[in-house]
């Protein structure tokens, strides 16, 4: 099957699985990335090596039509932030892969709230028909997995990364049949998780160590935010423990060569990897 991929490096191993199995990649649409949490350099390299077009500009009708005219049978999106124009199913399949078990957890950045609120029934990922309503299309295939007590954004996405190549393979091996027998989403069960605001990343020193750890796990290497020394810092790695003490929450209890220990309501948080938050 000839296909176009919309996304970034995260799902590229699954795309390469499709190529290995004989499917033909015709082009890649990506987007500007931060090169901290999201990357697309491998997508670009793959496209260049194969002589495929690689584009950062949001997809337009004319782009899709050009690919359809060239025999593309499927447009496959995973983590692509721009709205893709409507594709008539008589011309090609259009599939999106979403990082939750739909209809639970619709939305642009659902993993942090799933972890912070322990939304167990949303954990998983779904391949569904692409529609003009985000994340609302009929379900083609989906996988579920359990949320660990110490789930992090990295462990959650790792669970997807482990399973994605097989799901992509199964999807393309039987796409016409899956498309015909797709399951409509139950709207009564649908939930939409709004992208987390900047304030949701902030460590609140008067809260418990568990609440602070919940924020830290939800944002992982993307970074939580800590306020001390009159400045805001992005925190990537930390330790914590419960302990009774007489420090006021937010007090710097200790400074070491590379770490800062801050008191919270029921213990301490040791910041191990952090940098000053840049304005803007």
ROKE-121773 format. One record per residue (C-alpha): x, y, z negated; residue in three letters; residue number from 1. Coordinates in steps of 0.02 Angstrom, whole numbers, plus 50000, padded with zeros to 5 digits. Example, Ala and Ser with C-alpha at 12.3 -4.5 7.8 and 13.67 -1.06 7.14 Angstrom:
   east  north     up    r    k
  50615  49775  49610  ALA    1
  50684  49947  49643  SER    2
This chain:
   east  north     up    r    k
  50000  50000  50000  UNK    1
  50065  50172  50046  UNK    2
  50052  50295  49902  UNK    3
  50099  50467  49836  UNK    4
  50151  50491  49654  UNK    5
  50105  50643  49551  UNK    6
  50201  50658  49387  UNK    7
  50373  50659  49309  UNK    8
  50511  50539  49258  UNK    9
  50416  50453  49117  UNK   10
  50316  50338  49231  UNK   11
  50452  50318  49361  UNK   12
  50498  50138  49310  UNK   13
  50319  50088  49346  UNK   14
  50328  50176  49515  UNK   15
  50489  50083  49553  UNK   16
  50401  49920  49509  UNK   17
  50274  49959  49645  UNK   18
  50412  49992  49771  UNK   19
  50501  49830  49721  UNK   20
  50339  49735  49752  UNK   21
  50328  49802  49929  UNK   22
  50220  49957  49913  UNK   23
  50279  50112  50006  UNK   24
  50311  50277  49919  UNK   25
  50270  50421  50037  UNK   26
  50306  50572  49926  UNK   27
  50315  50643  49750  UNK   28
  50229  50795  49676  UNK   29
  50302  50854  49511  UNK   30
  50303  51017  49413  UNK   31
  50420  51133  49321  UNK   32
  50482  51041  49166  UNK   33
  50569  51097  49006  UNK   34
  50710  50967  49019  UNK   35
  50688  50942  48832  UNK   36
  50529  50840  48820  UNK   37
  50487  50816  49004  UNK   38
  50607  50781  49148  UNK   39
  50590  50758  49336  UNK   40
  50771  50743  49396  UNK   41
  50753  50556  49429  UNK   42
  50594  50586  49528  UNK   43
  50686  50711  49636  UNK   44
  50833  50592  49659  UNK   45
  50719  50449  49710  UNK   46
  50629  50558  49837  UNK   47
  50791  50626  49909  UNK   48
  50870  50453  49920  UNK   49
  50719  50385  50012  UNK   50
  50694  50537  50123  UNK   51
  50524  50572  50044  UNK   52
  50456  50747  50014  UNK   53
  50473  50811  49836  UNK   54
  50366  50961  49788  UNK   55
  50344  51067  49632  UNK   56
  50206  51175  49705  UNK   57
  50032  51118  49649  UNK   58
  49950  51003  49774  UNK   59
  49830  51081  49897  UNK   60
  49701  51008  50017  UNK   61
  49818  51029  50164  UNK   62
  49954  50927  50077  UNK   63
  49837  50783  50041  UNK   64
  49764  50785  50215  UNK   65
  49938  50777  50290  UNK   66
  49975  50620  50189  UNK   67
  49807  50543  50232  UNK   68
  49843  50574  50416  UNK   69
  50009  50485  50388  UNK   70
  49922  50330  50322  UNK   71
  49931  50356  50134  UNK   72
  49804  50245  50047  UNK   73
  49822  50298  49866  UNK   74
  49861  50456  49768  UNK   75
  49925  50404  49596  UNK   76
  49943  50530  49454  UNK   77
  50017  50507  49280  UNK   78
  50053  50658  49170  UNK   79
  50025  50782  49311  UNK   80
  49962  50946  49234  UNK   81
  49884  51025  49389  UNK   82
  49711  50990  49456  UNK   83
  49724  50884  49614  UNK   84
  49600  50926  49753  UNK   85
  49456  50808  49784  UNK   86
  49498  50652  49884  UNK   87
  49354  50569  49976  UNK   88
  49360  50384  49935  UNK   89
  49327  50342  50117  UNK   90
  49498  50420  50154  UNK   91
  49603  50357  50009  UNK   92
  49600  50301  49829  UNK   93
  49639  50432  49696  UNK   94
  49692  50363  49526  UNK   95
  49745  50449  49366  UNK   96
  49833  50365  49219  UNK   97
  49789  50443  49051  UNK   98
  49880  50407  48886  UNK   99
  49727  50357  48785  UNK  100
  49595  50222  48785  UNK  101
  49459  50320  48873  UNK  102
  49328  50382  48846  UNK  103
  49413  50423  48681  UNK  104
  49547  50556  48683  UNK  105
  49517  50654  48841  UNK  106
  49625  50809  48859  UNK  107
  49793  50876  48914  UNK  108
  49902  50830  48762  UNK  109
  49806  50701  48660  UNK  110
  49945  50603  48576  UNK  111
  49990  50724  48434  UNK  112
  49810  50739  48372  UNK  113
  49787  50550  48386  UNK  114
  49937  50527  48270  UNK  115
  49893  50669  48150  UNK  116
  49711  50614  48133  UNK  117
  49746  50426  48147  UNK  118
  49619  50402  48287  UNK  119
  49644  50215  48304  UNK  120
  49511  50181  48435  UNK  121
  49594  50303  48557  UNK  122
  49763  50217  48556  UNK  123
  49808  50147  48725  UNK  124
  49809  50206  48905  UNK  125
  49691  50200  49053  UNK  126
  49694  50198  49242  UNK  127
  49535  50280  49307  UNK  128
  49460  50354  49462  UNK  129
  49516  50533  49485  UNK  130
  49370  50657  49482  UNK  131
  49357  50845  49474  UNK  132
  49313  50828  49289  UNK  133
  49474  50789  49196  UNK  134
  49488  50613  49124  UNK  135
  49305  50571  49160  UNK  136
  49318  50450  49306  UNK  137
  49264  50268  49307  UNK  138
  49387  50150  49221  UNK  139
  49489  50034  49331  UNK  140
  49607  49957  49202  UNK  141
  49655  49998  49025  UNK  142
  49765  49936  48884  UNK  143
  49743  49958  48699  UNK  144
  49872  49948  48561  UNK  145
  49876  49974  48374  UNK  146
  49934  50132  48287  UNK  147
  50073  50091  48166  UNK  148
  50067  50173  47992  UNK  149
  50225  50268  48040  UNK  150
  50177  50298  48222  UNK  151
  50275  50435  48311  UNK  152
  50249  50518  48478  UNK  153
  50403  50423  48537  UNK  154
  50342  50253  48479  UNK  155
  50170  50286  48554  UNK  156
  50241  50334  48723  UNK  157
  50363  50187  48713  UNK  158
  50215  50070  48698  UNK  159
  50146  50143  48859  UNK  160
  50316  50135  48945  UNK  161
  50332  49950  48903  UNK  162
  50161  49907  48973  UNK  163
  50148  50028  49120  UNK  164
  50246  49931  49252  UNK  165
  50130  49780  49233  UNK  166
  49974  49888  49233  UNK  167
  50031  49976  49392  UNK  168
  50070  49809  49471  UNK  169
  49899  49736  49424  UNK  170
  49814  49895  49484  UNK  171
  49891  49893  49658  UNK  172
  49874  49704  49676  UNK  173
  49684  49714  49663  UNK  174
  49639  49897  49690  UNK  175
  49495  49875  49814  UNK  176
  49408  49753  49697  UNK  177
  49444  49856  49542  UNK  178
  49379  50011  49629  UNK  179
  49215  49927  49678  UNK  180
  49190  49857  49503  UNK  181
  49252  50006  49402  UNK  182
  49165  50038  49237  UNK  183
  49084  50209  49211  UNK  184
  49137  50294  49051  UNK  185
  49010  50299  48911  UNK  186
  48983  50486  48890  UNK  187
  48906  50459  48718  UNK  188
  49073  50389  48659  UNK  189
  49183  50520  48743  UNK  190
  49292  50634  48640  UNK  191
  49403  50777  48699  UNK  192
  49559  50824  48602  UNK  193
  49614  51003  48626  UNK  194
  49800  51035  48656  UNK  195
  49881  51069  48488  UNK  196
  49912  51251  48446  UNK  197
  50082  51314  48391  UNK  198
  50021  51328  48211  UNK  199
  49982  51141  48206  UNK  200
  50170  51108  48223  UNK  201
  50210  51208  48065  UNK  202
  50271  51121  47907  UNK  203
  50167  51190  47764  UNK  204
  50278  51178  47610  UNK  205
  50133  51178  47485  UNK  206
  50065  51018  47562  UNK  207
  50119  50839  47525  UNK  208
  50268  50749  47601  UNK  209
  50145  50634  47691  UNK  210
  50058  50780  47774  UNK  211
  50224  50854  47829  UNK  212
  50282  50686  47894  UNK  213
  50120  50669  47991  UNK  214
  50160  50830  48084  UNK  215
  50340  50778  48110  UNK  216
  50291  50610  48183  UNK  217
  50160  50687  48296  UNK  218
  50282  50806  48380  UNK  219
  50445  50708  48367  UNK  220
  50581  50772  48483  UNK  221
  50465  50905  48549  UNK  222
  50495  50984  48381  UNK  223
  50398  51035  48227  UNK  224
  50419  51209  48154  UNK  225
  50490  51255  47984  UNK  226
  50497  51426  47901  UNK  227
  50643  51462  47785  UNK  228
  50778  51595  47763  UNK  229
  50654  51719  47834  UNK  230
  50659  51634  48004  UNK  231
  50568  51499  48102  UNK  232
  50661  51342  48154  UNK  233
  50621  51197  48270  UNK  234
  50646  51033  48178  UNK  235
  50686  50873  48272  UNK  236
  50739  50754  48134  UNK  237
  50711  50748  47946  UNK  238
  50697  50637  47793  UNK  239
  50574  50652  47649  UNK  240
  50535  50575  47482  UNK  241
  50415  50595  47336  UNK  242
  50486  50661  47174  UNK  243
  50421  50766  47031  UNK  244
  50513  50931  47014  UNK  245
  50499  51110  46952  UNK  246
  50540  51198  47115  UNK  247
  50412  51311  47195  UNK  248
  50357  51239  47364  UNK  249
  50460  51316  47502  UNK  250
  50614  51340  47393  UNK  251
  50779  51283  47465  UNK  252
  50830  51152  47338  UNK  253
  50999  51113  47414  UNK  254
  51112  51161  47559  UNK  255
  51236  51037  47627  UNK  256
  51359  51047  47770  UNK  257
  51226  51015  47902  UNK  258
  51065  50985  47806  UNK  259
  50941  51092  47711  UNK  260
  50828  51018  47577  UNK  261
  50663  51106  47544  UNK  262
  50543  51074  47402  UNK  263
  50361  51033  47438  UNK  264
  50215  51001  47323  UNK  265
  50259  50821  47278  UNK  266
  50438  50796  47336  UNK  267
  50572  50855  47456  UNK  268
  50601  50867  47644  UNK  269
  50779  50856  47707  UNK  270
  50798  50943  47875  UNK  271
  50935  50854  47973  UNK  272
  50923  50918  48152  UNK  273
  50853  51091  48182  UNK  274
  50885  51252  48275  UNK  275
  50820  51429  48268  UNK  276
  50658  51457  48362  UNK  277
  50685  51575  48506  UNK  278
  50558  51714  48526  UNK  279
  50439  51696  48673  UNK  280
